[in-house]
């Protein structure tokens, strides 16, 4: 199977990705709603039971920061919400490898560790994961100069359950909380663009705001839930005047993410991210400031 050179580059960059990247808590003094929760995060490298880096027990949500080289940085950034059914996070295939790809096209990647609403014993709700995504967007804007990010080019991408988090972030946001004592909260939580990759959503559960950001959606036709959802969501976005690009591949199933060792022969599993890059260029996010 031939893998494009740009994908080879991100594979090489993906070795021990998160280990040497800064991880920044979203709240310096702990997340609202996580008070008193002291269980440690559980990190499981790929093993005989799963081929991905699995993270559970997230009580201190954070972003792991991937910045592109200064000379190729475009000023664009994306919060990356991995999937895992709200029970765990697939942190590499739907997180760090995605950030590595974004870096190859000059986009900063911020891999989100969000709280898990359906993990056994969890007291969190999906709204807590949404709060984490909103806070990540605000945090990036508040530190835009430090991270060489244009605060008007901050987007969000989500996979599967993370696609639900991204869809919520793209439809539920505010211009900032001026009354907050925390200056980070003064920043807007509205993403400037969003990408939903095989999202675990039901289209009818969303209300589309007129100023919803430009949207990219992608899945495989034989992934029944997401393909049905995107088929329902697209006309809703069109009706609201939201500029949208949609890709539904003939095959590929669910959960392909970016996986350097994939054995799949499906184009969706090996080159889908190139479509994302094309779209980012088309909407002006890859222009160097």
N, C-alpha and C positions, 0 to 999 in steps of 0.2 A: 504494500500500500504506500503510495507517495504522499508525503506530508509537505506542504509548502514551506519554503525557507523561513517565512515569518513565524510559522508555528514551531519550527525547530529552534528558533531563537528563544521563544518563550519557554520551551521545554528545558533548554539549558539554564535559563534564568530561574526555573522552577525548582531547582534542587535546594532543599532545605530553605524554602522561601521565607517562611515567617520567622525563622530563628534569628535572622540578623536584621529584622525590620522593627522599628519602634512600635510598641503597642500603647495606645493612649486611651485611658479611661474616659468615658463620655462625661462623667460627673466626677470632679476631684474628690468629693466627700461621699461618694456612693449614690446610686440611682434612687430616685423617689420610688417607693414601692418595694424596695429591696432591703429596707431596714431590718436588722436582726438576722439576716440570712448569712450564715458563715460557712456553708458548705463550699469546699474548694472545687474549682473547675476541673473537669476530667478531660484529658487529652489522650486520644488513642491513635497512634500511627496506623497506617495500613497494615492489615494482618490477614490471617486465613479466613476471618469472618467478614471483613469488609475491605474493599480496595481503596478507600479514601481515608483522609485524616478526619477523625470523628471527634467532635467536641460536644460535651454535655455539661449540665450544672453551671449555667452562666448566671451569675448573680451580680457581676460587676461588668456591665456591657462596655464595649470598647471598640476602637477601630485600629487595625494594623495598617501602617502607612507605607505605601509603595509610591515613591516619587520617580518620575522619569528623569533621565539626564538633563541637566540645565540647558544644554544646547539644543535639545529637541522638544522641550516642554512647550505645550500649546496654551497652558493656562486652564485647560479643561480638567475636571475631576469627576469621579463617580464613586458613590457609596455602593458597595457590593454586598448584597444580602444573600448568603448561601441558603440552600434548601435543607430539608430533613424532616418534613412533616411536622414542624414545631416540636419535635421530640429530640432532635440533635442537629448539629450543623455539619454539612459536608464542606469542610473548611478549605480543602485544596482544590478539588475539581470544580467547585462552584464559588471559589473564593480567591485563593492566592494565585492559581494559574490564570484566572481571569485578570487579576491585577497585573500579572507579568505581561500578558498580551497587551493590555491597555498602555503599559509603559512603553512598549515597542512602537506605539503610534503617538507618543507624546502626551498621554492622558494619565493623570495621577489616579491611583486606585486606593480606596480605603475599605478594607475588608471588615465588615461589621459582625461583631459577636453580639447577637441580640438575645433577649430572654425568651425562654422556651415555654409556650403555653400548654403544650400537650405532653411534655415529659412526665413520666410517672411521678406522682406526688407534687407536681407543680401547682403553685397558687397563682401563677401569672396568667394573664389574658393576652390575646393577640394585640390588644391595645397597648400593652407594655412594649411589645416588639415594635409597634408603630412609633411609640414615644422614643425608643432608642434610635430608629431611623431618622426621625425628625431632629433629634438632638445631634446626631452625626452631621447632618446637613448644616445645622447652625454652627457646630464646632469648626467645620472646615471653613465656613465663611469668616468666623471670628479669628482664624489663624491663617487667612489667605496669604498674607504677605510672607509669612514664615515658610509656608509650603509652596510658594510660587504658583498660587491658584488665582484665577479670576473669579471673584465672588458671583459674577453673573453667568458662570459656566459650570455650575455644580449640579450633577445629575445623580440618578439612582438606577441601579440594575438589580433585579432579583430573579432567583431561580426557584421554581416549585413553590414551597411554602414561603421562601424569600421573595418570590414573585408576588405573593399576596401582600407581604410587607411593602414592597415597592409600589404596588397598585394603590395601597392605602395612602402611602406617602405622596403619591401623585394626584390624589383626589381629596385629601384632607390635610390642610396646611394653613398657616397663618403668616402674617407679615412681620411677626415678631411680638414679643411680650414686653412692651415698654415699661410696665409696672414692676417687672421682676428685678430683684436685687442682684441677680446673676447676669452679668453683661452678655454672656453667650446667648442667653434667651432673647436678647434684643434683636438677634438676627432672624431673618425670614426662614421658615422651614419649607418653603415651596421649592421643589427641584426645578431646574431650568429645562430638563429633559429626562425622560424615563424609558427604561427598557424592561420588558416583561418576557422572560424566557421560560417556556412551559409553566406558566404560573398556575398555582393551585387556587383558582378563584371561581366564583359563579358570577357571570356578568350582571345578572339581575340584582345583585346585592350592592351595586355601585351607583352612586349619583355622580354624574359627570359635570364638574364645574366648567363654566364658559372659558376660564383662563387656565384650564388644565394644560400642562406642558406638552410639547411635541413628544410623540410616543412611538416606540419601536416594539413590535411583538413578534415572537418567533416560537414555533413548536413543530412537532411532527404530526402528520394526519393520524397515524396509528397510536397516538397518545390521546385517548378519547376525551378525558376531562378537559385538559388545556385546549385542545383543538375546538371542542364545542364552546368553551368559554370565549376564545378569541373570535370565533364566528359570530357570537352574540355581542361581543364588546365592540367590534369594529364599526358596525352601523350606528351604535350609540355615540362613538367618538366622531364619526362623520356628521351626524346630526348636530353635534355640539360645535362643529367647526374646528375640531382638534386635528392638526396635521399629523398623519399617522402612516407608518410603513409596516406592512405585515408580510411575514414569510411563513408559509406552512409547507414543510417538506413532505414528500410522499411517505417516507419511512424514517425510522430513527428512534421511536419509542420515547421513553421518559428518562431524564436524569443523565444525559450525555455530557453536559458541562464541557469542560476542557480537560481531557485526560490523555496525556502523552502516550500511554501504553494501551490505548484503546485497540480492540481487535475488530471493531465495527468497520464495515466497508461503506457505511452510509455517509454521504457528503455532510449531512447535518452533524455527525459526530466528529468530523475532522476539519471542516472549513466554515462552520456557521459564523464564527467570530469575525470572519472577513466581511460578512454582510453588515455586522454591527459597525465595523470600522468604516465601511462605505457610507453608512447612514450618518455617522458622526461627522464625516467630511461634508456630506451633503447639507447638513443643518448648520454648518459653519463652526463646529467645535474644534476642528483641527487647524484652524488658522493661527499662526503664531502671533501673539500679542505684540 
